């Protein structure tokens, strides 16, 4: 089974009941009129949850505002107009650990990260 992405509300918390779903928790950090930060949580098919840290998601032509207002509530992938950047090295290290500990599902997730938010 493939993975999907779900954008949570500002006051929602990641829910381990969502299996094979990358949950994006919007942050309200305002970076010079851009609000692009999301906490990333993934629960695999076995119910094991991985909190990866923070990613910034933007789109081509974004001049200000909240990314979450333009993101679909749920999606399997995003078009080429979107891009993302992990907040720090820890984000990428945790993604690599996820990939090695949960190879099939995380390979699907990493592939979608590269293609849907590149």
N, C-alpha and C positions, 0 to 999 in steps of 0.2 A: 504494500500500500504506500502511495506517495505521501508527501507532506503538504501542508497548506499553511498559510499565514493568517493570523487573526489580530486585528487592531483592537485593543481594549480601551475602555473609557478611562478618564483621568483618575477616578477613584477606585477602579477595579484592580484586583490582584490576579496574578497568574493562577490558573486552576489546573491541577494535575489531571483532572478528568478529561481534558482535551488531549487525546493521544495523537501523536505524529503531527502536532500543530506547533508552529513557532508563534508564540504570543508576543506581540509588540506592545509594551506599556509606555504610553506617551509621557514624556517629561515636560515640565513647564519652564525649563531653563530657556531664557531669552538671550540669544547670542546676536546682539545688534539687529533686532527685529526678526530674527529667524528662530523658529522653534522646531528644531529638527531631531531632537534626541528621543530615543526609545530604549527602554530596558528590553532585553531579549531573554525569553525563557522558552525552553523546548522540553516537552515531555515525550519520551519515546513510547513505542508500542507496549513495552512492559510496565509503563507507569513511572519510570525513573525520570526525575526532573533535573534539568541542567539550566542554571542561570549563567548566561554568558557575559553579562555586563551591558554596556551601553553602545549603541550604534547610532550614527547620525544618518538620516535618510532625507534626500532632497530630490528635486526634479529640475530638468532643464528649464530655464527661464524663470525660476523662482526668484522673486525680488524681495519678498518678506513673508511673514506669516507662519502659520502652523501647518506643517506637513500633514498632520493627521486629518486636517479638513479636506485634503485632496485624495488621501489614500482610501481605497475601498475598505469596507469593514472586514472583509475576508477575501482572500485571493490565493490562487495556486502559484502565480508568478506575476511579475510586473513587466511592463514594456521597457524598451530601451531608453525612454525619457527619464527613467529613475536611476539614481545612484546611491551608494551607501559607503560609509567609512566607519570602521570600528573606532571607538573612542581612544583605546590604548592597546598596548601589546597584549595585556591580559585577555582581552576579547578574542584575539586571534589564537592565543595559546589554549583557551578553553574550547574554542571551536575545533582546534586540532585534536584535543583530548576527546571531545565528543566523537569526532570522526573515527578515531582509533578504537574507542570503546563500543561503538554502535555502528559498525561499518556500513551496512546497507542503507539504513535510513539516513545516517548523517552524510553519506556520499550524495544522496539525493538532495539533502538540504544544502550542502556546500555547492553543488552544481547549480541549484536554483539561486543561491546567493550570488554566484558569479553572473548568471544569465539574467536574473530578474532585477538586480539592483546595480548592474555595472554601468 
